[in-house]
Amino acid sequence: MTAHRTTEERHSPGDPLLTVAEAGEYLGTGERFIRRLITERRITFIEVGKHVRLERSALDALVDADRVHSQR
């Protein structure tokens, strides 16, 4: 996922928007990691004015994409 979205694009009302701090807490990481994902365009984010928000579904998709399955 490398897309960048603005508030003009559709956002699903059932998908909460999280701050960078909330996203870090949700993933169990720090804000710095989330900001690096944003800077490297490795995660979809939304600009609300000068604020950045992340959809919970984008965080879930990131985790699913990086999931390593067992060899058993």
Biopython code that builds the backbone (N, CA, C, O; Angstrom):
import numpy as np
from Bio.PDB.StructureBuilder import StructureBuilder

atoms = [
    (1, "MET", "N", (0.835, -1.172, 0.000)),
    (1, "MET", "CA", (0.000, 0.000, 0.000)),
    (1, "MET", "C", (0.884, 1.240, 0.000)),
    (1, "MET", "O", (1.678, 1.457, 0.915)),
    (2, "THR", "N", (0.734, 2.023, -1.012)),
    (2, "THR", "CA", (1.576, 3.206, -1.093)),
    (2, "THR", "C", (0.771, 4.457, -1.399)),
    (2, "THR", "O", (1.335, 5.482, -1.781)),
    (3, "ALA", "N", (-0.523, 4.380, -1.237)),
    (3, "ALA", "CA", (-1.367, 5.510, -1.632)),
    (3, "ALA", "C", (-1.416, 6.586, -0.553)),
    (3, "ALA", "O", (-1.254, 6.323, 0.639)),
    (4, "HIS", "N", (-1.643, 7.787, -1.016)),
    (4, "HIS", "CA", (-1.841, 8.945, -0.154)),
    (4, "HIS", "C", (-3.197, 9.503, -0.516)),
    (4, "HIS", "O", (-3.472, 9.741, -1.692)),
    (5, "ARG", "N", (-4.046, 9.715, 0.462)),
    (5, "ARG", "CA", (-5.391, 10.188, 0.165)),
    (5, "ARG", "C", (-5.646, 11.513, 0.847)),
    (5, "ARG", "O", (-5.070, 11.826, 1.888)),
    (6, "THR", "N", (-6.513, 12.271, 0.238)),
    (6, "THR", "CA", (-6.959, 13.518, 0.853)),
    (6, "THR", "C", (-8.383, 13.333, 1.330)),
    (6, "THR", "O", (-9.008, 12.316, 1.030)),
    (7, "THR", "N", (-8.905, 14.294, 2.066)),
    (7, "THR", "CA", (-10.249, 14.166, 2.623)),
    (7, "THR", "C", (-11.319, 14.195, 1.555)),
    (7, "THR", "O", (-12.465, 13.853, 1.845)),
    (8, "GLU", "N", (-10.994, 14.595, 0.308)),
    (8, "GLU", "CA", (-11.985, 14.587, -0.759)),
    (8, "GLU", "C", (-12.349, 13.166, -1.175)),
    (8, "GLU", "O", (-13.456, 12.922, -1.655)),
    (9, "GLU", "N", (-11.421, 12.226, -0.992)),
    (9, "GLU", "CA", (-11.685, 10.839, -1.330)),
    (9, "GLU", "C", (-12.557, 10.228, -0.241)),
    (9, "GLU", "O", (-12.559, 10.690, 0.900)),
    (10, "ARG", "N", (-13.279, 9.207, -0.597)),
    (10, "ARG", "CA", (-14.235, 8.599, 0.324)),
    (10, "ARG", "C", (-13.560, 7.835, 1.454)),
    (10, "ARG", "O", (-12.569, 7.128, 1.267)),
    (11, "HIS", "N", (-14.137, 8.011, 2.621)),
    (11, "HIS", "CA", (-13.717, 7.294, 3.822)),
    (11, "HIS", "C", (-14.937, 6.568, 4.351)),
    (11, "HIS", "O", (-16.012, 7.157, 4.460)),
    (12, "SER", "N", (-14.784, 5.313, 4.678)),
    (12, "SER", "CA", (-15.893, 4.535, 5.215)),
    (12, "SER", "C", (-16.200, 4.986, 6.639)),
    (12, "SER", "O", (-15.311, 4.965, 7.490)),
    (13, "PRO", "N", (-17.438, 5.394, 6.918)),
    (13, "PRO", "CA", (-17.777, 5.884, 8.259)),
    (13, "PRO", "C", (-17.583, 4.844, 9.360)),
    (13, "PRO", "O", (-17.379, 5.204, 10.519)),
    (14, "GLY", "N", (-17.644, 3.564, 9.011)),
    (14, "GLY", "CA", (-17.467, 2.523, 10.018)),
    (14, "GLY", "C", (-16.010, 2.216, 10.328)),
    (14, "GLY", "O", (-15.723, 1.391, 11.196)),
    (15, "ASP", "N", (-15.086, 2.870, 9.631)),
    (15, "ASP", "CA", (-13.653, 2.627, 9.798)),
    (15, "ASP", "C", (-13.049, 3.823, 10.532)),
    (15, "ASP", "O", (-12.864, 4.883, 9.935)),
    (16, "PRO", "N", (-12.742, 3.665, 11.813)),
    (16, "PRO", "CA", (-12.269, 4.826, 12.581)),
    (16, "PRO", "C", (-10.949, 5.399, 12.066)),
    (16, "PRO", "O", (-10.065, 4.669, 11.619)),
    (17, "LEU", "N", (-10.842, 6.719, 12.142)),
    (17, "LEU", "CA", (-9.596, 7.411, 11.826)),
    (17, "LEU", "C", (-8.794, 7.552, 13.103)),
    (17, "LEU", "O", (-9.316, 7.995, 14.126)),
    (18, "LEU", "N", (-7.528, 7.175, 13.045)),
    (18, "LEU", "CA", (-6.659, 7.215, 14.215)),
    (18, "LEU", "C", (-5.568, 8.260, 14.033)),
    (18, "LEU", "O", (-5.100, 8.496, 12.919)),
    (19, "THR", "N", (-5.173, 8.873, 15.122)),
    (19, "THR", "CA", (-4.013, 9.759, 15.094)),
    (19, "THR", "C", (-2.760, 8.889, 14.989)),
    (19, "THR", "O", (-2.835, 7.666, 15.113)),
    (20, "VAL", "N", (-1.626, 9.515, 14.765)),
    (20, "VAL", "CA", (-0.364, 8.780, 14.699)),
    (20, "VAL", "C", (-0.108, 8.074, 16.034)),
    (20, "VAL", "O", (0.322, 6.921, 16.057)),
    (21, "ALA", "N", (-0.371, 8.760, 17.127)),
    (21, "ALA", "CA", (-0.165, 8.163, 18.454)),
    (21, "ALA", "C", (-1.092, 6.968, 18.667)),
    (21, "ALA", "O", (-0.662, 5.935, 19.180)),
    (22, "GLU", "N", (-2.360, 7.100, 18.279)),
    (22, "GLU", "CA", (-3.310, 6.004, 18.430)),
    (22, "GLU", "C", (-2.934, 4.831, 17.538)),
    (22, "GLU", "O", (-3.088, 3.676, 17.934)),
    (23, "ALA", "N", (-2.443, 5.116, 16.339)),
    (23, "ALA", "CA", (-2.010, 4.054, 15.427)),
    (23, "ALA", "C", (-0.825, 3.296, 16.022)),
    (23, "ALA", "O", (-0.766, 2.069, 15.942)),
    (24, "GLY", "N", (0.112, 4.022, 16.613)),
    (24, "GLY", "CA", (1.246, 3.372, 17.262)),
    (24, "GLY", "C", (0.810, 2.485, 18.410)),
    (24, "GLY", "O", (1.322, 1.380, 18.588)),
    (25, "GLU", "N", (-0.136, 2.979, 19.182)),
    (25, "GLU", "CA", (-0.655, 2.192, 20.299)),
    (25, "GLU", "C", (-1.388, 0.950, 19.779)),
    (25, "GLU", "O", (-1.240, -0.139, 20.333)),
    (26, "TYR", "N", (-2.161, 1.115, 18.735)),
    (26, "TYR", "CA", (-2.918, 0.003, 18.144)),
    (26, "TYR", "C", (-1.987, -1.108, 17.668)),
    (26, "TYR", "O", (-2.276, -2.289, 17.856)),
    (27, "LEU", "N", (-0.861, -0.724, 17.046)),
    (27, "LEU", "CA", (0.096, -1.718, 16.549)),
    (27, "LEU", "C", (1.124, -2.147, 17.590)),
    (27, "LEU", "O", (1.894, -3.081, 17.364)),
    (28, "GLY", "N", (1.133, -1.463, 18.727)),
    (28, "GLY", "CA", (2.111, -1.800, 19.753)),
    (28, "GLY", "C", (3.500, -1.294, 19.406)),
    (28, "GLY", "O", (4.504, -1.891, 19.796)),
    (29, "THR", "N", (3.551, -0.188, 18.670)),
    (29, "THR", "CA", (4.825, 0.409, 18.284)),
    (29, "THR", "C", (4.837, 1.865, 18.737)),
    (29, "THR", "O", (3.882, 2.342, 19.350)),
    (30, "GLY", "N", (5.895, 2.545, 18.441)),
    (30, "GLY", "CA", (5.973, 3.956, 18.764)),
    (30, "GLY", "C", (5.486, 4.820, 17.614)),
    (30, "GLY", "O", (5.294, 4.341, 16.497)),
    (31, "GLU", "N", (5.291, 6.093, 17.901)),
    (31, "GLU", "CA", (4.889, 7.049, 16.866)),
    (31, "GLU", "C", (5.948, 7.153, 15.766)),
    (31, "GLU", "O", (5.617, 7.346, 14.596)),
    (32, "ARG", "N", (7.194, 7.028, 16.140)),
    (32, "ARG", "CA", (8.264, 7.173, 15.163)),
    (32, "ARG", "C", (8.146, 6.154, 14.033)),
    (32, "ARG", "O", (8.364, 6.487, 12.868)),
    (33, "PHE", "N", (7.800, 4.913, 14.375)),
    (33, "PHE", "CA", (7.623, 3.871, 13.368)),
    (33, "PHE", "C", (6.478, 4.228, 12.426)),
    (33, "PHE", "O", (6.602, 4.073, 11.211)),
    (34, "ILE", "N", (5.369, 4.702, 12.977)),
    (34, "ILE", "CA", (4.213, 5.084, 12.161)),
    (34, "ILE", "C", (4.588, 6.235, 11.240)),
    (34, "ILE", "O", (4.239, 6.221, 10.060)),
    (35, "ARG", "N", (5.289, 7.225, 11.760)),
    (35, "ARG", "CA", (5.698, 8.362, 10.928)),
    (35, "ARG", "C", (6.649, 7.923, 9.808)),
    (35, "ARG", "O", (6.616, 8.477, 8.709)),
    (36, "ARG", "N", (7.490, 6.933, 10.089)),
    (36, "ARG", "CA", (8.382, 6.420, 9.049)),
    (36, "ARG", "C", (7.582, 5.716, 7.955)),
    (36, "ARG", "O", (7.885, 5.871, 6.772)),
    (37, "LEU", "N", (6.560, 4.941, 8.342)),
    (37, "LEU", "CA", (5.699, 4.297, 7.351)),
    (37, "LEU", "C", (5.041, 5.349, 6.457)),
    (37, "LEU", "O", (4.926, 5.158, 5.247)),
    (38, "ILE", "N", (4.618, 6.440, 7.049)),
    (38, "ILE", "CA", (3.975, 7.520, 6.294)),
    (38, "ILE", "C", (4.984, 8.180, 5.369)),
    (38, "ILE", "O", (4.702, 8.380, 4.188)),
    (39, "THR", "N", (6.152, 8.518, 5.890)),
    (39, "THR", "CA", (7.185, 9.186, 5.092)),
    (39, "THR", "C", (7.611, 8.327, 3.911)),
    (39, "THR", "O", (7.821, 8.838, 2.810)),
    (40, "GLU", "N", (7.737, 7.026, 4.137)),
    (40, "GLU", "CA", (8.147, 6.102, 3.083)),
    (40, "GLU", "C", (6.977, 5.685, 2.190)),
    (40, "GLU", "O", (7.149, 4.891, 1.265)),
    (41, "ARG", "N", (5.791, 6.222, 2.472)),
    (41, "ARG", "CA", (4.574, 5.909, 1.710)),
    (41, "ARG", "C", (4.287, 4.407, 1.694)),
    (41, "ARG", "O", (3.856, 3.856, 0.681)),
    (42, "ARG", "N", (4.532, 3.761, 2.826)),
    (42, "ARG", "CA", (4.274, 2.326, 2.942)),
    (42, "ARG", "C", (2.893, 2.038, 3.494)),
    (42, "ARG", "O", (2.496, 0.878, 3.596)),
    (43, "ILE", "N", (2.146, 3.091, 3.856)),
    (43, "ILE", "CA", (0.809, 2.922, 4.393)),
    (43, "ILE", "C", (-0.073, 4.057, 3.880)),
    (43, "ILE", "O", (0.383, 5.186, 3.697)),
    (44, "THR", "N", (-1.336, 3.733, 3.653)),
    (44, "THR", "CA", (-2.292, 4.742, 3.213)),
    (44, "THR", "C", (-2.620, 5.657, 4.388)),
    (44, "THR", "O", (-2.831, 5.189, 5.507)),
    (45, "PHE", "N", (-2.663, 6.949, 4.131)),
    (45, "PHE", "CA", (-3.041, 7.893, 5.172)),
    (45, "PHE", "C", (-3.916, 8.979, 4.582)),
    (45, "PHE", "O", (-4.008, 9.128, 3.364)),
    (46, "ILE", "N", (-4.551, 9.728, 5.451)),
    (46, "ILE", "CA", (-5.468, 10.794, 5.042)),
    (46, "ILE", "C", (-5.000, 12.092, 5.677)),
    (46, "ILE", "O", (-4.673, 12.132, 6.863)),
    (47, "GLU", "N", (-4.971, 13.149, 4.882)),
    (47, "GLU", "CA", (-4.655, 14.471, 5.413)),
    (47, "GLU", "C", (-5.964, 15.188, 5.709)),
    (47, "GLU", "O", (-6.816, 15.342, 4.833)),
    (48, "VAL", "N", (-6.108, 15.617, 6.942)),
    (48, "VAL", "CA", (-7.254, 16.415, 7.364)),
    (48, "VAL", "C", (-6.678, 17.775, 7.729)),
    (48, "VAL", "O", (-6.228, 17.994, 8.853)),
    (49, "GLY", "N", (-6.700, 18.674, 6.768)),
    (49, "GLY", "CA", (-5.986, 19.934, 6.958)),
    (49, "GLY", "C", (-4.503, 19.630, 7.035)),
    (49, "GLY", "O", (-3.938, 19.013, 6.132)),
    (50, "LYS", "N", (-3.875, 20.067, 8.119)),
    (50, "LYS", "CA", (-2.454, 19.762, 8.304)),
    (50, "LYS", "C", (-2.229, 18.528, 9.177)),
    (50, "LYS", "O", (-1.089, 18.190, 9.492)),
    (51, "HIS", "N", (-3.303, 17.863, 9.564)),
    (51, "HIS", "CA", (-3.215, 16.681, 10.414)),
    (51, "HIS", "C", (-3.241, 15.415, 9.583)),
    (51, "HIS", "O", (-3.858, 15.371, 8.518)),
    (52, "VAL", "N", (-2.575, 14.397, 10.068)),
    (52, "VAL", "CA", (-2.529, 13.098, 9.398)),
    (52, "VAL", "C", (-3.351, 12.118, 10.221)),
    (52, "VAL", "O", (-3.228, 12.052, 11.444)),
    (53, "ARG", "N", (-4.194, 11.358, 9.524)),
    (53, "ARG", "CA", (-4.991, 10.317, 10.167)),
    (53, "ARG", "C", (-4.827, 9.029, 9.391)),
    (53, "ARG", "O", (-4.578, 9.041, 8.186)),
    (54, "LEU", "N", (-4.968, 7.925, 10.090)),
    (54, "LEU", "CA", (-4.840, 6.611, 9.475)),
    (54, "LEU", "C", (-6.094, 5.807, 9.766)),
    (54, "LEU", "O", (-6.618, 5.821, 10.880)),
    (55, "GLU", "N", (-6.567, 5.106, 8.740)),
    (55, "GLU", "CA", (-7.721, 4.241, 8.927)),
    (55, "GLU", "C", (-7.267, 2.944, 9.593)),
    (55, "GLU", "O", (-6.207, 2.404, 9.278)),
    (56, "ARG", "N", (-8.086, 2.461, 10.515)),
    (56, "ARG", "CA", (-7.740, 1.211, 11.190)),
    (56, "ARG", "C", (-7.594, 0.081, 10.178)),
    (56, "ARG", "O", (-6.742, -0.792, 10.342)),
    (57, "SER", "N", (-8.419, 0.090, 9.131)),
    (57, "SER", "CA", (-8.335, -0.967, 8.113)),
    (57, "SER", "C", (-6.987, -0.929, 7.385)),
    (57, "SER", "O", (-6.486, -1.977, 6.979)),
    (58, "ALA", "N", (-6.394, 0.251, 7.213)),
    (58, "ALA", "CA", (-5.074, 0.349, 6.575)),
    (58, "ALA", "C", (-4.009, -0.286, 7.463)),
    (58, "ALA", "O", (-3.082, -0.926, 6.966)),
    (59, "LEU", "N", (-4.142, -0.110, 8.768)),
    (59, "LEU", "CA", (-3.194, -0.730, 9.703)),
    (59, "LEU", "C", (-3.351, -2.250, 9.686)),
    (59, "LEU", "O", (-2.364, -2.986, 9.701)),
    (60, "ASP", "N", (-4.615, -2.712, 9.656)),
    (60, "ASP", "CA", (-4.858, -4.158, 9.589)),
    (60, "ASP", "C", (-4.301, -4.747, 8.297)),
    (60, "ASP", "O", (-3.737, -5.841, 8.307)),
    (61, "ALA", "N", (-4.456, -4.028, 7.183)),
    (61, "ALA", "CA", (-3.938, -4.499, 5.893)),
    (61, "ALA", "C", (-2.416, -4.572, 5.917)),
    (61, "ALA", "O", (-1.827, -5.490, 5.347)),
    (62, "LEU", "N", (-1.778, -3.605, 6.577)),
    (62, "LEU", "CA", (-0.322, -3.620, 6.694)),
    (62, "LEU", "C", (0.138, -4.866, 7.443)),
    (62, "LEU", "O", (1.087, -5.532, 7.030)),
    (63, "VAL", "N", (-0.533, -5.173, 8.534)),
    (63, "VAL", "CA", (-0.185, -6.354, 9.327)),
    (63, "VAL", "C", (-0.401, -7.615, 8.497)),
    (63, "VAL", "O", (0.451, -8.503, 8.489)),
    (64, "ASP", "N", (-1.529, -7.701, 7.801)),
    (64, "ASP", "CA", (-1.817, -8.891, 6.984)),
    (64, "ASP", "C", (-0.794, -9.065, 5.870)),
    (64, "ASP", "O", (-0.381, -10.188, 5.579)),
    (65, "ALA", "N", (-0.385, -7.979, 5.250)),
    (65, "ALA", "CA", (0.575, -8.044, 4.142)),
    (65, "ALA", "C", (1.951, -8.520, 4.621)),
    (65, "ALA", "O", (2.684, -9.170, 3.876)),
    (66, "ASP", "N", (2.289, -8.193, 5.860)),
    (66, "ASP", "CA", (3.610, -8.564, 6.392)),
    (66, "ASP", "C", (3.588, -9.855, 7.207)),
    (66, "ASP", "O", (4.594, -10.234, 7.806)),
    (67, "ARG", "N", (2.456, -10.518, 7.226)),
    (67, "ARG", "CA", (2.315, -11.763, 8.006)),
    (67, "ARG", "C", (3.196, -12.849, 7.415)),
    (67, "ARG", "O", (3.196, -13.062, 6.202)),
    (68, "VAL", "N", (3.946, -13.534, 8.263)),
    (68, "VAL", "CA", (4.788, -14.656, 7.845)),
    (68, "VAL", "C", (4.134, -15.926, 8.352)),
    (68, "VAL", "O", (3.926, -16.092, 9.554)),
    (69, "HIS", "N", (3.814, -16.813, 7.439)),
    (69, "HIS", "CA", (3.124, -18.062, 7.792)),
    (69, "HIS", "C", (4.131, -19.131, 8.145)),
    (69, "HIS", "O", (5.247, -19.151, 7.626)),
    (70, "SER", "N", (3.728, -20.015, 9.028)),
    (70, "SER", "CA", (4.603, -21.107, 9.447)),
    (70, "SER", "C", (4.805, -22.087, 8.300)),
    (70, "SER", "O", (4.001, -22.145, 7.369)),
    (71, "GLN", "N", (5.870, -22.842, 8.375)),
    (71, "GLN", "CA", (6.203, -23.820, 7.351)),
    (71, "GLN", "C", (5.551, -25.174, 7.607)),
    (71, "GLN", "O", (5.692, -26.091, 6.797)),
    (72, "ARG", "N", (4.852, -25.308, 8.703)),
    (72, "ARG", "CA", (4.239, -26.587, 9.063)),
    (72, "ARG", "C", (2.935, -26.795, 8.368)),
    (72, "ARG", "O", (2.289, -27.825, 8.563)),
]
sb = StructureBuilder()
sb.init_structure("model")
sb.init_model(0)
sb.init_chain("A")
sb.init_seg("    ")
for serial, (resi, resn, name, xyz) in enumerate(atoms, 1):
    if name == "N":
        sb.init_residue(resn, " ", resi, " ")
    sb.init_atom(name, np.array(xyz, "f"), 0.0, 1.0, " ", f" {name:<3s}", serial, name[0])
structure = sb.get_structure()
